[in-house]
Amino acid sequence: MNTFDLGKLLQRGYYVTLGLTSTLLEMAQDPTKRDDRLRDLDRFADELVAKGVSTEAEARSYVDQVIAKGVSKDAADTTVAAVATPVPEDTPEQELQELTTQIAKLRAELEELRAANKK
């Protein structure tokens, strides 16, 4: 079981500071050590970048899966009750044509929305 020990933490911080200072002085004095350390730092940065890219890809994939499940679940749970009512015989032909056009437009919109949700 790890316990928090402030004394050990401060001592470790002190040693890290001394080590960093010593390394920086060596780098300033010796160009070959500086180049080696910078190459090591560059490799470490490249590893972090690669890990970040893969983590981002995994996160995007996970979010896309969650969204897809939510959309398909919502779409499956959503039902539309349509009731056909008879049209009175005295309805003008032009009004029937307008209603038919509106229905066609609504169907097209619905298909577009379904296609967009599948992407």
Contacts in CASP RR format, 6 or more apart in sequence:
PFRMAT RR
TARGET T0000
AUTHOR 0000-0000-0000
METHOD contacts of the structure
MODEL  1
MNTFDLGKLLQRGYYVTLGLTSTLLEMAQDPTKRDDRLRDLDRFADELVA
KGVSTEAEARSYVDQVIAKGVSKDAADTTVAAVATPVPEDTPEQELQELT
TQIAKLRAELEELRAANKK
23 37 0 8 1.000
26 33 0 8 1.000
27 33 0 8 1.000
27 34 0 8 1.000
27 37 0 8 1.000
28 34 0 8 1.000
71 117 0 8 1.000
75 114 0 8 1.000
75 117 0 8 1.000
87 96 0 8 1.000
END
